[in-house]
Structures are given as structure tokens and as C-alpha cells.
């Protein structure tokens, strides 16, 4: 299985296991057409409640999908600019880079249905063996909140402008 197919499977698992009950968009671009343009693979929004102030005080979580070491080492797709930020990656990749991750960034990895995350960490399934049906995403490392420099209204507008939105 290639990089593109692995990325698609990880994205579909993210939608199915984490995002399906949230407000989210994919391929969300900030600073479109300007210096500093960046695109986040998946972005979710969690309002405090449905009031005006609850929406204005909501938080955003970015998810960057990384299918392999070459994908992780590329300069693209490290747009960790939201309140919380996660990588979604195969366990074998996580195991290789766990000590170089920024302290506030979380990680989700696919785990076979019949294994726990500790067994999978010790003997990772090859990324080429991933299937959407036989795996589920597990949080291996929680993200810690950080201050973002983008306002809620700009972030919500960018979510709406993206290609697919579930809000």
C-alpha cells in the first residue's frame, strides 16, 4: 500500500472514530493567497455551548495526517497552530519519532481491534497492512492546549470555505 492510500485510510478512520460527532472540516487553508499560507488536514471546533459567548469561547483542534517517515520529515503539513494539535500516524512511525515530538502535540494511532495500544507499540503493525475495518484510532499521547493567534471568526470562516464541512 502506498503513501496516498495510507493517508486516505488514516483520514477515514479519523472521521469515523474521532470527528463524526463534532463540527469539522478538512483541507482548511489559512492566509489563502498570502505569505504564510498553510493548510490543516482536518480541523474541528468545539463550542462551550450554543450561546453567542459559548461559540466565541470555543476551541479548535487540528489533526495532521502523516502516513510515513518521508511524509513526517517533509516541510509540509506541520501546521500545529490551533488550541490543541494532533498527528494521526501509523504506530511504527510514532515509535520512531516519539522522542522528537513537541511536548504539547498529541498523537492518534490505528490499533488492530484485537490488540491494546501497549501491545501494538511493542510490535507495530506495518502501515501497509492497515484496513479501515480492522483498526480503530487510539490516543497514544494527549495534546496540551496552547494559545493560538487566529481568531474564532477567522478560523470558522476558513472552515466554511474549505472543500468539505460538517458543521
C-alpha positions as a Markdown table, in Angstrom:
| # | Residue | x | y | z |
|---|---|---|---|---|
| 1 | Unk | 0.0 | 0.0 | 0.0 |
| 2 | Unk | 1.3 | 3.4 | -0.9 |
| 3 | Unk | 1.6 | 6.7 | 0.9 |
| 4 | Unk | -1.6 | 8.1 | -0.6 |
| 5 | Unk | -3.7 | 5.1 | 0.3 |
| 6 | Unk | -2.4 | 5.0 | 3.8 |
| 7 | Unk | -3.2 | 8.7 | 4.2 |
| 8 | Unk | -6.7 | 8.1 | 2.9 |
| 9 | Unk | -7.3 | 5.2 | 5.3 |
| 10 | Unk | -6.0 | 7.2 | 8.3 |
| 11 | Unk | -8.2 | 10.2 | 7.3 |
| 12 | Unk | -11.3 | 7.9 | 7.1 |
| 13 | Unk | -10.5 | 6.4 | 10.5 |
| 14 | Unk | -10.2 | 9.9 | 12.0 |
| 15 | Unk | -13.6 | 10.9 | 10.6 |
| 16 | Unk | -15.2 | 7.6 | 11.8 |
| 17 | Unk | -13.6 | 7.3 | 15.2 |
| 18 | Unk | -13.0 | 10.9 | 16.4 |
| 19 | Unk | -14.7 | 13.6 | 14.2 |
| 20 | Unk | -18.1 | 12.1 | 13.3 |
| 21 | Unk | -19.9 | 13.7 | 16.3 |
| 22 | Unk | -18.0 | 17.0 | 16.1 |
| 23 | Unk | -18.1 | 20.1 | 13.9 |
| 24 | Unk | -15.2 | 19.7 | 11.5 |
| 25 | Unk | -13.8 | 20.4 | 8.1 |
| 26 | Unk | -10.9 | 19.0 | 6.1 |
| 27 | Unk | -8.2 | 20.8 | 4.0 |
| 28 | Unk | -8.7 | 24.1 | 5.8 |
| 29 | Unk | -6.5 | 26.8 | 4.4 |
| 30 | Unk | -5.4 | 29.9 | 6.4 |
| 31 | Unk | -3.9 | 33.1 | 4.8 |
| 32 | Unk | -5.1 | 31.9 | 1.4 |
| 33 | Unk | -3.1 | 33.5 | -1.4 |
| 34 | Unk | -0.8 | 35.4 | 1.1 |
| 35 | Unk | 2.5 | 35.0 | 2.7 |
| 36 | Unk | 2.3 | 32.3 | 5.5 |
| 37 | Unk | -0.4 | 30.3 | 3.7 |
| 38 | Unk | -0.9 | 26.9 | 5.4 |
| 39 | Unk | -3.4 | 24.1 | 5.2 |
| 40 | Unk | -4.6 | 21.9 | 8.0 |
| 41 | Unk | -5.7 | 18.3 | 7.1 |
| 42 | Unk | -8.6 | 18.3 | 9.5 |
| 43 | Unk | -9.9 | 20.9 | 11.9 |
| 44 | Unk | -12.6 | 20.5 | 14.5 |
| 45 | Unk | -14.4 | 23.1 | 16.5 |
| 46 | Unk | -16.0 | 22.6 | 20.0 |
| 47 | Unk | -18.1 | 25.5 | 21.3 |
| 48 | Unk | -18.5 | 25.8 | 25.0 |
| 49 | Unk | -22.3 | 25.9 | 24.4 |
| 50 | Unk | -24.7 | 27.2 | 21.7 |
| 51 | Unk | -24.9 | 30.8 | 23.0 |
| 52 | Unk | -23.0 | 33.6 | 21.4 |
| 53 | Unk | -20.4 | 33.8 | 24.1 |
| 54 | Unk | -20.2 | 30.0 | 24.1 |
| 55 | Unk | -19.4 | 29.9 | 20.4 |
| 56 | Unk | -16.9 | 32.8 | 20.8 |
| 57 | Unk | -15.1 | 30.9 | 23.5 |
| 58 | Unk | -15.0 | 27.6 | 21.7 |
| 59 | Unk | -11.8 | 25.8 | 20.9 |
| 60 | Unk | -10.2 | 24.4 | 17.8 |
| 61 | Unk | -8.3 | 21.1 | 17.3 |
| 62 | Unk | -6.0 | 20.5 | 14.3 |
| 63 | Unk | -5.2 | 17.0 | 13.0 |
| 64 | Unk | -2.3 | 16.5 | 10.7 |
| 65 | Unk | -2.2 | 13.0 | 9.0 |
| 66 | Unk | 1.3 | 11.6 | 8.5 |
| 67 | Unk | 1.5 | 8.2 | 6.6 |
| 68 | Unk | 5.3 | 7.5 | 6.7 |
| 69 | Unk | 8.6 | 8.9 | 7.7 |
| 70 | Unk | 9.1 | 10.8 | 4.4 |
| 71 | Unk | 5.7 | 12.4 | 5.0 |
| 72 | Unk | 6.6 | 13.4 | 8.5 |
| 73 | Unk | 10.1 | 14.7 | 7.5 |
| 74 | Unk | 8.6 | 16.8 | 4.7 |
| 75 | Unk | 8.3 | 20.6 | 5.4 |
| 76 | Unk | 4.5 | 20.4 | 4.6 |
| 77 | Unk | 1.7 | 19.6 | 7.0 |
| 78 | Unk | 3.2 | 20.6 | 10.3 |
| 79 | Unk | 0.6 | 23.3 | 10.8 |
| 80 | Unk | 0.2 | 23.0 | 14.6 |
| 81 | Unk | -1.4 | 26.4 | 15.1 |
| 82 | Unk | -4.7 | 25.7 | 17.0 |
| 83 | Unk | -5.7 | 25.3 | 20.6 |
| 84 | Unk | -4.9 | 21.6 | 20.5 |
| 85 | Unk | -2.9 | 19.8 | 17.8 |
| 86 | Unk | -2.6 | 16.1 | 16.9 |
| 87 | Unk | -0.8 | 14.0 | 14.5 |
| 88 | Unk | -2.6 | 10.9 | 13.1 |
| 89 | Unk | 0.0 | 8.3 | 12.1 |
| 90 | Unk | 0.8 | 4.6 | 12.0 |
| 91 | Unk | 2.2 | 3.1 | 15.2 |
| 92 | Unk | 5.5 | 2.2 | 13.5 |
| 93 | Unk | 6.1 | 5.9 | 12.6 |
| 94 | Unk | 5.0 | 7.1 | 16.1 |
| 95 | Unk | 7.5 | 4.7 | 17.7 |
| 96 | Unk | 10.3 | 6.1 | 15.5 |
| 97 | Unk | 9.6 | 9.8 | 16.3 |
| 98 | Unk | 8.1 | 9.7 | 19.8 |
| 99 | Unk | 11.1 | 11.4 | 21.4 |
| 100 | Unk | 11.3 | 14.3 | 18.9 |
| 101 | Unk | 7.6 | 15.4 | 19.1 |
| 102 | Unk | 6.9 | 18.8 | 20.6 |
| 103 | Unk | 5.7 | 18.4 | 24.2 |
| 104 | Unk | 2.2 | 19.9 | 23.6 |
| 105 | Unk | 1.4 | 17.8 | 20.5 |
| 106 | Unk | -0.8 | 14.7 | 20.8 |
| 107 | Unk | -0.9 | 11.6 | 18.6 |
| 108 | Unk | -3.6 | 9.2 | 17.4 |
| 109 | Unk | -2.5 | 5.8 | 16.0 |
| 110 | Unk | -4.6 | 2.9 | 14.5 |
| 111 | Unk | -4.7 | -0.2 | 16.6 |
| 112 | Unk | -6.0 | -3.6 | 15.4 |
| 113 | Unk | -9.4 | -4.4 | 17.0 |
| 114 | Unk | -8.0 | -7.4 | 18.9 |
| 115 | Unk | -4.9 | -5.6 | 20.5 |
| 116 | Unk | -4.4 | -2.9 | 23.1 |
| 117 | Unk | -2.1 | 0.1 | 22.5 |
| 118 | Unk | 0.7 | -1.2 | 24.6 |
| 119 | Unk | 1.0 | -4.5 | 22.6 |
| 120 | Unk | 0.8 | -2.5 | 19.4 |
| 121 | Unk | 3.5 | -0.2 | 20.5 |
| 122 | Unk | 5.8 | -3.1 | 21.3 |
| 123 | Unk | 5.2 | -4.8 | 17.9 |
| 124 | Unk | 3.6 | -2.3 | 15.5 |
| 125 | Unk | 1.5 | -3.5 | 12.6 |
| 126 | Unk | 3.1 | -2.5 | 9.3 |
| 127 | Unk | 1.4 | 0.6 | 7.7 |
| 128 | Unk | 0.9 | -1.4 | 4.5 |
| 129 | Unk | -1.4 | -3.8 | 6.4 |
| 130 | Unk | -3.9 | -1.1 | 7.5 |
| 131 | Unk | -7.5 | -1.5 | 6.7 |
| 132 | Unk | -10.4 | 0.7 | 7.8 |
| 133 | Unk | -12.4 | -2.3 | 9.0 |
| 134 | Unk | -9.9 | -4.0 | 11.2 |
| 135 | Unk | -8.5 | -1.0 | 13.1 |
| 136 | Unk | -9.6 | 1.9 | 15.3 |
| 137 | Unk | -7.8 | 5.1 | 16.4 |
| 138 | Unk | -6.4 | 5.3 | 19.9 |
| 139 | Unk | -4.9 | 8.4 | 21.5 |
| 140 | Unk | -1.4 | 7.5 | 22.3 |
| 141 | Unk | -0.5 | 10.9 | 23.7 |
| 142 | Unk | -2.8 | 13.7 | 24.7 |
| 143 | Unk | -2.4 | 17.2 | 23.3 |
| 144 | Unk | -1.9 | 20.1 | 25.7 |
| 145 | Unk | -3.6 | 23.4 | 24.9 |
| 146 | Unk | -1.6 | 26.4 | 23.7 |
| 147 | Unk | -2.5 | 29.9 | 22.7 |
| 148 | Unk | -3.5 | 30.3 | 19.0 |
| 149 | Unk | -3.0 | 33.5 | 17.1 |
| 150 | Unk | -6.1 | 33.1 | 14.8 |
| 151 | Unk | -9.4 | 34.5 | 16.0 |
| 152 | Unk | -12.5 | 32.2 | 16.2 |
| 153 | Unk | -14.3 | 34.1 | 13.4 |
| 154 | Unk | -11.4 | 33.7 | 11.0 |
| 155 | Unk | -11.0 | 30.0 | 11.9 |
| 156 | Unk | -14.7 | 29.4 | 11.4 |
| 157 | Unk | -14.7 | 31.3 | 8.1 |
| 158 | Unk | -11.8 | 29.2 | 6.9 |
| 159 | Unk | -13.6 | 26.0 | 7.9 |
| 160 | Unk | -16.7 | 27.1 | 5.9 |
| 161 | Unk | -14.6 | 28.0 | 2.9 |
| 162 | Unk | -12.9 | 24.5 | 2.8 |
| 163 | Unk | -14.0 | 21.8 | 0.4 |
| 164 | Unk | -15.9 | 19.7 | 2.9 |
| 165 | Unk | -17.5 | 20.8 | 6.1 |
| 166 | Unk | -19.6 | 19.0 | 8.7 |
| 167 | Unk | -20.8 | 21.9 | 10.9 |
